[in-house]
Amino acid sequence: FPVTIPRCQRQTTLGKILREFLPKGQTVDLLCVDCEGMDAEVLKGNNWRLAKPRVICAEGKDEDEEKYLTRLLLVRGYRLQARAGYSLIYLRGDISKRARNA
């Protein structure tokens, strides 16, 4: 019987994908990342000048992943707002302030 060998996939960054496909002037309200333990690597590849989502949902399966993601996003102006299972919900600083004042 035939054996199928998977094609090698070209690697790229989130920033390159957004630069190619995000229309000029378009904002990103929600960015949801689920890359099986590589969420921080995906987010590190973002072009933060091009796309600074209002809300980011990423997966942190343990305390170390959560701490790493939180530090990574804190310096970019995000706060950890909620947890839902393994999902960590981060709000951009200006959105987070409005949520606290509401």
Summary of the structure (lengths in Angstrom):
residues: 102
radius of gyration: 15.9
end to end distance: 62.8
largest distance: 63.9
contacts: 235
relative contact order: 0.15
helix: 34%
strand: 21%
